[in-house]
């Protein structure tokens, strides 16, 4: 399953690293790609709860605008 997460608040490479680290802490995620220009992250996972994604990113200091399954 692929999910695309729209994120507000990222402004630099350090922000990208914080989001990647936050997402790596969620069990079940196989692949993570964070794109600063698009303000989004793309993950591939077996099954991950959207609320767990929101919580991890919010705890890292950023806002989740939307989560889309692709």
ABEGO torsion letter per residue (X at the ends): XBBBBBBBGBABAAAAAAAAAAAAABBGBABBBBBAAAGBBBBBBABBBAAAAAAAAAAAGBBBABBBBX
